[in-house]
Amino acid sequence: MAENDDLFAGADVLITGGLGFIGSALARRLVGLGAKVTLVDSLIPEYGGNLFNIEGIRDSVTVDRTDVRDTAAMSMLIKKRQFLFNLAGQTSHLDSMTDPVTDLNINAAAQLHILEAARLSNRDVKTVFASTRQVYGRPQYLPVDEKHPLNPVDVNGINKLAGEWYHLLYNEVYGLRACALRLTNSYGPGMRVKDARQTFLGIWIRQLIEGKPIQIFGDGTQRRDFNFVTDVVDALLRAAASDKANGEIFNLGDTEHVNLTELAKLLIKLNGSGEYQLIPFPNDRKAIDIGDYYADFAKINGALGWKPTVALDEGLKATLAYYRTNHAHYWN
Ligand SMILES: NC(=O)c1ccc[n+]([C@@H]2O[C@H](COP(=O)([O-])OP(=O)(O)OC[C@H]3O[C@@H](n4cnc5c(N)ncnc54)[C@H](O)[C@@H]3O)[C@@H](O)[C@H]2O)c1
């Protein structure tokens, strides 16, 4: 990444969802690179934002508690920015089924408003949108590349797909430089661990630290790939820095895949104690489960030189250590 680092020194950067897991890690990195960083986050209590995520850089960033659905405020915020990392999102798949319209308003409508604001007042901004592997639905082949059919299995997947395509459309039609990364399971310090809304891995870490058994839904044979948050941040920065990314979609992923039982065993080993139990899939989760998934990330590797660098055991060790020390800031 070193060759692009200079680009961000002194740059005016807006991060929506900046108090969330990935947004705050990105902010930390950008502050280190000398960028002028503004974080937009509504801190809706049920969502993943947490002021503790920016501990240590609070005085180096501007925090704006605007909701991205506030179109007038977002129009003002977008002006004169050089980079927009568009990460604010309703991330719970289950919540998208029980409250689909909120998911639509945040993950699709607000994205369109943000792009309209950019079209009207700041066509020079470079935008990177955080999309999700959920848009593919149940894989028809593995690893899943960007040519895989799109067949979302929940409302969240459909709305994220719309959010993503608005970005590509505005790139194509209006020349607003924008691209989207389809993230796979991302993990690390700052991830949501208080409940299972974001990812099963978060609640597993909490269960382990609380001395409770890790609960695996189903038979534990589902395979997944994982990216440590610093690798996700590196991908976001590479996508922002390169005009080769404009109008493109890129998968993130890892060549290391594990099934859920292997993952639970690895966590228990790294923790030095713990146990897991297999429990039947709750019906509401089973209905929207995608089965095995891991990504082919050759496209971003070829175009932007990105590949994951943090091995799963290394990343999990760092994540466990973080929550052992800081859990009081994430659950009580
Ligand atoms: N973490 C993953 O494994 C993963 C996987 C695929 C995609 N993504 C995408 O990456 C992005 C960031 O994810 P994350 O893991 O950091 O989640 P997160 O929940 O930690 O961060 C999202 C942030 O957005 C904020 N937010 C939500 N709605 C908002 C609104 N209406 N206005 C302003 N702020 C709002 C939340 O308060 C939160 O701080 C999301 O768009 C998510 O869909 C994440």
The ligand as an ORCA input file, in Angstrom:
! r2SCAN-3c Opt
* xyz 0 1
  N     -18.486     -6.848      8.974
  C     -18.751     -7.675      7.979
  O     -18.474     -8.874      8.064
  C     -19.383     -7.153      6.706
  C     -19.642     -8.077      5.682
  C     -20.249     -7.613      4.520
  C     -20.562     -6.274      4.359
  N     -20.284     -5.400      5.363
  C     -20.665     -3.991      5.161
  O     -19.649     -3.125      5.607
  C     -20.227     -1.952      6.187
  C     -19.637     -1.720      7.558
  O     -19.921     -2.861      8.353
  P     -19.446     -3.011      9.865
  O     -19.139     -4.442     10.082
  O     -18.429     -1.986     10.175
  O     -20.815     -2.722     10.607
  P     -21.128     -1.805     11.867
  O     -22.549     -2.066     12.236
  O     -20.089     -1.968     12.908
  O     -20.984     -0.345     11.248
  C     -22.029      0.279     10.546
  C     -22.172      1.672     11.125
  O     -23.193      2.341     10.406
  C     -23.895      3.140     11.324
  N     -25.220      3.385     10.770
  C     -26.190      2.486     10.541
  N     -27.271      3.101     10.065
  C     -26.970      4.408      9.988
  C     -27.685      5.547      9.566
  N     -28.947      5.441      9.150
  N     -27.068      6.752      9.597
  C     -25.780      6.873     10.042
  N     -25.070      5.820     10.484
  C     -25.658      4.599     10.447
  C     -23.964      2.305     12.584
  O     -24.207      3.113     13.739
  C     -22.594      1.672     12.598
  O     -21.678      2.432     13.355
  C     -21.738     -2.156      6.208
  O     -22.310     -1.421      5.167
  C     -21.898     -3.644      5.975
  O     -23.075     -3.952      5.247
  C     -19.703     -5.811      6.544
*
